[in-house]
Amino acid sequence: MLAALVLASALSAAAPSGPAAETPAVDTATLTVKVAHVSPKGGKISLALYTAANYEDDDHPTLSRDVPADPAGTTIVISGLKPGVYAVKMMQDINENGKFDTSWLGLPLEPYGFSNNAKPFLSAPSFDSTKFTVAPGDNTITIRLSGTDGISVPKRKEPVK
């Protein structure tokens, strides 16, 4: 009995109490994304944030945000973000149909961009070329949208023989 009392007393003395006993707050981050070269054609800017684990799955980003496209200055602020390594894919949905429009050749018909202003070549750039680190506190990146805001592909007047 005495041993149990001594053990209980030792455990209660070792356990912190008061405010220090509470679980420490996890540091969070705020990511501010400034968007450059927004087309004056309007619509909305769609941002999708990814980790390495889900970068290839366009349908399941870590989080997404849609804001009105403003050529005078479009900024997206994401608060409460867990610090880590992320990548951004972004597009300006000019016609607001909820999808990234392409021509019959697969060429983009709406402006787009990636973190680090990575350029695609026959496909989206890799996670390694788009990744950036979000540290606790305030973080800011700028993404420059492509100049594509409506490529017109000429239609053939005569069938090819």
C-alpha positions as a Python dict, from the first residue, in 0.01 Angstrom:
ca = {
    (1, 'M'): (0, 0, 0),
    (2, 'L'): (283, 235, 89),
    (3, 'A'): (455, 160, -243),
    (4, 'A'): (135, 246, -435),
    (5, 'L'): (104, 571, -241),
    (6, 'V'): (466, 666, -313),
    (7, 'L'): (422, 581, -684),
    (8, 'A'): (102, 786, -708),
    (9, 'S'): (269, 1077, -533),
    (10, 'A'): (570, 1060, -765),
    (11, 'L'): (350, 1049, -1077),
    (12, 'S'): (144, 1348, -968),
    (13, 'A'): (459, 1545, -890),
    (14, 'A'): (604, 1465, -1233),
    (15, 'A'): (287, 1555, -1423),
    (16, 'P'): (268, 1921, -1517),
    (17, 'S'): (-35, 2115, -1406),
    (18, 'G'): (-195, 2447, -1494),
    (19, 'P'): (-147, 2614, -1836),
    (20, 'A'): (175, 2421, -1901),
    (21, 'A'): (-20, 2095, -1875),
    (22, 'E'): (-230, 2181, -2180),
    (23, 'T'): (-134, 2039, -2517),
    (24, 'P'): (98, 2287, -2690),
    (25, 'A'): (-55, 2463, -2990),
    (26, 'V'): (63, 2337, -3325),
    (27, 'D'): (230, 2613, -3525),
    (28, 'T'): (20, 2704, -3824),
    (29, 'A'): (98, 2901, -4134),
    (30, 'T'): (-71, 3153, -4355),
    (31, 'L'): (-8, 3131, -4729),
    (32, 'T'): (-75, 3439, -4940),
    (33, 'V'): (-85, 3371, -5314),
    (34, 'K'): (-60, 3676, -5537),
    (35, 'V'): (-181, 3616, -5891),
    (36, 'A'): (-16, 3807, -6178),
    (37, 'H'): (-130, 3843, -6540),
    (38, 'V'): (-499, 3790, -6469),
    (39, 'S'): (-699, 3823, -6790),
    (40, 'P'): (-949, 4110, -6806),
    (41, 'K'): (-1204, 3860, -6944),
    (42, 'G'): (-1319, 3791, -6587),
    (43, 'G'): (-1440, 3465, -6442),
    (44, 'K'): (-1284, 3315, -6134),
    (45, 'I'): (-939, 3207, -6022),
    (46, 'S'): (-932, 2845, -5906),
    (47, 'L'): (-642, 2744, -5683),
    (48, 'A'): (-564, 2385, -5584),
    (49, 'L'): (-301, 2311, -5318),
    (50, 'Y'): (-129, 1971, -5318),
    (51, 'T'): (125, 1765, -5126),
    (52, 'A'): (356, 1513, -5292),
    (53, 'A'): (109, 1237, -5201),
    (54, 'N'): (-185, 1379, -5398),
    (55, 'Y'): (-22, 1599, -5664),
    (56, 'E'): (-108, 1364, -5951),
    (57, 'D'): (-475, 1342, -5847),
    (58, 'D'): (-640, 1659, -5980),
    (59, 'D'): (-974, 1558, -5828),
    (60, 'H'): (-848, 1548, -5468),
    (61, 'P'): (-631, 1847, -5376),
    (62, 'T'): (-532, 1908, -5015),
    (63, 'L'): (-751, 2218, -5037),
    (64, 'S'): (-897, 2443, -5303),
    (65, 'R'): (-1019, 2801, -5326),
    (66, 'D'): (-1215, 2996, -5589),
    (67, 'V'): (-1210, 3377, -5593),
    (68, 'P'): (-1330, 3635, -5846),
    (69, 'A'): (-1068, 3715, -6111),
    (70, 'D'): (-956, 4076, -6080),
    (71, 'P'): (-688, 4198, -6325),
    (72, 'A'): (-614, 4491, -6092),
    (73, 'G'): (-501, 4247, -5824),
    (74, 'T'): (-609, 3898, -5725),
    (75, 'T'): (-484, 3760, -5395),
    (76, 'I'): (-582, 3438, -5220),
    (77, 'V'): (-510, 3397, -4848),
    (78, 'I'): (-511, 3052, -4686),
    (79, 'S'): (-496, 3058, -4305),
    (80, 'G'): (-450, 2775, -4057),
    (81, 'L'): (-231, 2574, -4295),
    (82, 'K'): (-6, 2304, -4154),
    (83, 'P'): (360, 2389, -4232),
    (84, 'G'): (508, 2157, -4494),
    (85, 'V'): (597, 2116, -4860),
    (86, 'Y'): (322, 2199, -5109),
    (87, 'A'): (259, 2279, -5475),
    (88, 'V'): (-10, 2495, -5639),
    (89, 'K'): (-199, 2442, -5964),
    (90, 'M'): (-411, 2736, -6073),
    (91, 'M'): (-638, 2841, -6358),
    (92, 'Q'): (-859, 3130, -6455),
    (93, 'D'): (-1199, 2983, -6534),
    (94, 'I'): (-1309, 3260, -6769),
    (95, 'N'): (-1644, 3105, -6861),
    (96, 'E'): (-1699, 2974, -6504),
    (97, 'N'): (-1795, 2627, -6619),
    (98, 'G'): (-1590, 2463, -6343),
    (99, 'K'): (-1337, 2296, -6571),
    (100, 'F'): (-1012, 2373, -6750),
    (101, 'D'): (-1106, 2417, -7115),
    (102, 'T'): (-879, 2286, -7389),
    (103, 'S'): (-896, 2276, -7767),
    (104, 'W'): (-948, 1958, -7964),
    (105, 'L'): (-567, 1936, -7974),
    (106, 'G'): (-547, 1953, -7596),
    (107, 'L'): (-412, 2309, -7598),
    (108, 'P'): (-523, 2529, -7307),
    (109, 'L'): (-800, 2779, -7380),
    (110, 'E'): (-784, 2949, -7039),
    (111, 'P'): (-496, 3102, -6839),
    (112, 'Y'): (-316, 2870, -6597),
    (113, 'G'): (-15, 2870, -6369),
    (114, 'F'): (189, 2665, -6125),
    (115, 'S'): (389, 2746, -5815),
    (116, 'N'): (750, 2848, -5891),
    (117, 'N'): (605, 2960, -6226),
    (118, 'A'): (699, 2615, -6355),
    (119, 'K'): (627, 2568, -6724),
    (120, 'P'): (452, 2260, -6859),
    (121, 'F'): (598, 2062, -7144),
    (122, 'L'): (346, 1820, -7297),
    (123, 'S'): (199, 1769, -6947),
    (124, 'A'): (177, 1943, -6613),
    (125, 'P'): (515, 2011, -6448),
    (126, 'S'): (633, 1763, -6185),
    (127, 'F'): (580, 1809, -5813),
    (128, 'D'): (955, 1861, -5773),
    (129, 'S'): (951, 2159, -6009),
    (130, 'T'): (648, 2318, -5840),
    (131, 'K'): (708, 2242, -5472),
    (132, 'F'): (777, 2508, -5211),
    (133, 'T'): (805, 2510, -4833),
    (134, 'V'): (543, 2668, -4611),
    (135, 'A'): (700, 2763, -4277),
    (136, 'P'): (510, 2855, -3959),
    (137, 'G'): (386, 3215, -3980),
    (138, 'D'): (334, 3424, -4292),
    (139, 'N'): (437, 3298, -4636),
    (140, 'T'): (385, 3467, -4975),
    (141, 'I'): (425, 3337, -5329),
    (142, 'T'): (339, 3491, -5666),
    (143, 'I'): (205, 3287, -5957),
    (144, 'R'): (212, 3434, -6306),
    (145, 'L'): (-70, 3303, -6523),
    (146, 'S'): (-1, 3202, -6881),
    (147, 'G'): (-100, 3451, -7149),
    (148, 'T'): (-355, 3207, -7284),
    (149, 'D'): (-701, 3352, -7271),
    (150, 'G'): (-861, 3207, -7575),
    (151, 'I'): (-648, 3045, -7843),
    (152, 'S'): (-844, 3034, -8162),
    (153, 'V'): (-769, 2729, -8367),
    (154, 'P'): (-858, 2787, -8733),
    (155, 'K'): (-1119, 2552, -8869),
    (156, 'R'): (-1051, 2370, -9192),
    (157, 'K'): (-1265, 2486, -9481),
    (158, 'E'): (-1200, 2178, -9687),
    (159, 'P'): (-1159, 1818, -9580),
    (160, 'V'): (-806, 1684, -9599),
    (161, 'K'): (-769, 1434, -9884),
}
